[in-house]
């Protein structure tokens, strides 16, 4: 079919995500203020502050990663016209290809030059009904790949979602290594 299909992230989900980021940002800012005031104290509070600095820094890093991923996922768009698939990223850059060159999974759609994160149930970024009824049936010439293969595509395309998965796996491996060391040392 030559009917043009244009999809953008669900405004309600985008609004909810941005509101959640603002709330968490305010909470982290409050933690930073408390931490700084504890550091200014020269008593027990300072000792406690020094012990919680690393976890607070970790929470700030995680928060910044979430902001980065949310920003990169919410400003995207998908356009399918005939056999031409066009993806737009959050910066307005576009990548087009014939449908048969595209790859997709349940959560991601990719051209050779770009990937768009569709989201996961139950809070999918894009309207799942429209994806299931209008987009996926028109991708019959595209290559459906597994979630693991898509993670490799995301890393290849330097998509933030791929980096987040890599960081999470590295963090999990570090945690397991520390737990093993602690177990066998103690």
Residue pairs with C-beta under 8 A, 6 or more apart in sequence:
1 82
1 138
2 81
2 82
4 79
4 80
4 81
5 78
5 79
5 80
5 81
5 134
5 135
5 138
6 77
6 78
6 79
6 80
7 77
7 78
7 79
7 126
7 127
7 130
7 131
7 134
7 135
8 76
8 77
8 78
8 126
9 73
9 74
9 75
9 76
9 119
9 125
9 126
10 124
10 125
10 126
10 127
13 119
13 123
13 124
13 125
14 74
14 125
16 123
17 70
17 74
18 70
18 74
21 66
21 67
21 70
24 63
24 66
25 63
25 67
28 59
28 60
28 63
31 56
31 59
32 56
32 60
35 49
35 52
35 53
35 56
37 45
38 45
38 46
38 48
38 49
39 46
39 49
39 50
40 46
41 49
65 164
65 167
68 160
69 160
69 161
69 164
71 90
72 89
72 90
72 159
72 160
72 161
73 90
73 117
73 119
73 125
73 160
73 161
74 90
74 125
75 89
75 90
75 91
76 87
76 88
76 89
76 90
76 116
76 117
77 87
77 88
77 116
78 85
78 86
78 87
78 88
78 109
78 116
78 126
78 135
79 85
79 86
79 87
79 88
80 86
80 99
80 135
80 138
83 98
83 99
83 100
83 141
84 96
84 97
84 98
84 99
85 96
85 97
85 98
85 99
85 102
85 109
85 111
85 139
85 142
86 94
86 95
86 96
86 111
87 94
87 95
87 96
87 109
87 110
87 111
87 114
87 115
87 116
88 94
88 116
89 95
89 114
89 116
93 114
94 114
95 111
95 112
95 113
95 114
96 111
97 111
97 112
97 113
98 141
99 138
99 139
99 141
99 142
100 141
100 142
100 143
101 111
101 112
101 142
102 109
102 110
102 111
102 139
102 142
102 143
103 109
103 110
103 142
103 143
103 144
103 145
103 149
103 150
103 153
104 110
104 136
104 139
104 142
104 143
104 144
104 145
104 150
105 144
105 145
105 146
105 147
105 149
105 150
106 118
106 120
106 147
107 117
107 118
107 119
107 120
107 147
107 150
108 115
108 116
108 117
108 118
108 150
108 153
108 154
108 161
109 115
109 116
109 118
109 135
109 139
110 116
110 150
110 153
110 154
110 157
113 157
114 157
114 159
115 153
115 154
115 157
115 159
115 161
117 125
117 159
117 161
118 124
118 125
118 126
118 131
119 125
119 126
119 128
121 128
124 131
145 153
151 162
151 165
152 162
153 162
154 161
154 162
154 165
155 162
155 163
155 166
156 162
